Amino acid sequence: MATDSQNLKTAYRPTHDEAARQAFVGALKGYVNGSMESQLAAEYDNQLKFDFMEKHGQEPRDRYQGTEAFRHSHLYQLWGSAVYTSQNLMWETVGDTCDRLEPAFEARQAMLAKRPTLGSLELQDDFVPPDPIRHVEIHRQPGGYFGPAGSTDLHRGMHYFGTVELYRNAKGLGDGSVAVGEPSMGRYLLGALQRRFDAIKPRAVLDLGCGPGSQTLAYKEAFPDAEVWGVDLSAPFLRFGHLWAEDQGVAIHFRQANASDTGLPDAKFDLIISHILFHETWDDILPAIMEEAHRLLAPGGIFINGDTPYQPDRLSIPKQVTNHWQVINNGEPFWTRFADTDVKEALIAAGFEASNVFADYDPLGTGEYFIFGGRKGT
């Protein structure tokens, strides 16, 4: 049971055996997404491409033709099975830790509920997440992101929270030295902001699609005098984020709402940030989200986003194929449609001036990240 001297950061500790299993899963993910994908690329270059050419008179031109070229490859079939299994194991192993620690988190939540809150939590008992996302187990998280209306469940937020750093390290996006729960991606996006704009002092900051809220704390850390908000569809995630912020003594306001219709006032924010929002929502709502961000920004305000760097015109056929497999089989149904989107055109259509939008790539770990957004005209 958590005590007043034991905050959630110190309470969240896998046992020796849990940590060993999670390390195995991380290593497996690193292997299948690294070495095995390199082997697939070599098989394509040395054999599969030529087999396809012999049959069709041309090389594969896109992810669909590429998938046909790979379909009967035993290595490709083994890779898919290993990726699927590693995802199952990730949720299972982290879930064991969350099951064991959930009573301690609930006890800490009850203790903090007796104190005046620093921030706020706005949930809607009758809120229904929109189609099609409410029917999707994104990342194949068991039970999905949403729970029954009125539920006090912390598990969904804990579960996602506990897998984030494992997954990032396995993908080569971190060096494993950052403790689980540290807002490393929030800090990274602030670095991307600083590389593109002079020092800013926002009065209000919005984390759009904040998920379980742990990264939102980076924005209050960077701008302690600013009013910081997080908006998301998921009540369990927001409930966890509110608890996490209050536990650390950080004043953040969390609100359950659709990113395309937040219900917040016009021109309220000087800075709006999102992290992996757009590849986790359907592409036909993307214009409305960008229009909402433009409405919410004060004149001169900045909208900056970090997301998956898998735009197909920059990828080899093997990488397009493995990404497409994730969309079909591994809880990423909106991924490639986002990757196909010209975000600059979408930002301009939402009201941002062409001279004020950007879309490029920043280094991250052993790879890179897609950074895009715009500044509202004055």
HELIX and SHEET records of a PDB file:
HELIX    1   1 LEU A    8  ALA A   11  1                                   4    
HELIX    2   2 HIS A   16  ASN A   33  1                                  18    
HELIX    3   3 SER A   35  GLU A   43  1                                   9    
HELIX    4   4 TYR A   44  LEU A   48  3                                   5    
HELIX    5   5 LYS A   49  HIS A   56  1                                   8    
HELIX    6   6 ARG A   63  PHE A   70  1                                   8    
HELIX    7   7 HIS A   74  LEU A  112  1                                  39    
HELIX    8   8 ILE A  133  HIS A  135  5                                   3    
HELIX    9   9 ILE A  138  ARG A  140  5                                   3    
HELIX   10  10 HIS A  155  ALA A  170  1                                  16    
HELIX   11  11 SER A  184  ARG A  196  1                                  13    
HELIX   12  12 LEU A  217  ALA A  222  1                                   6    
HELIX   13  13 ALA A  235  ASP A  247  1                                  13    
HELIX   14  14 PHE A  278  GLU A  280  5                                   3    
HELIX   15  15 ASP A  283  ILE A  285  5                                   3    
HELIX   16  16 LEU A  286  LEU A  296  1                                  11    
HELIX   17  17 PRO A  312  ARG A  314  5                                   3    
HELIX   18  18 ILE A  317  ASN A  329  1                                  13    
HELIX   19  19 TRP A  335  ALA A  339  1                                   5    
HELIX   20  20 VAL A  343  ALA A  349  1                                   7    
HELIX   21  21 ALA A  354  ASN A  356  5                                   3    
SHEET    1   A 8 SER A 120  GLU A 122  0                                        
SHEET    2   A 8 HIS A 253  GLN A 256  1                                        
SHEET    3   A 8 GLU A 227  ASP A 232  1                                        
SHEET    4   A 8 ALA A 204  LEU A 208  1                                        
SHEET    5   A 8 PHE A 269  HIS A 275  1                                        
SHEET    6   A 8 LEU A 297  ASP A 307  1                                        
SHEET    7   A 8 GLY A 367  ARG A 375 -1                                        
SHEET    8   A 8 VAL A 357  LEU A 364 -1                                        
END                                                                             
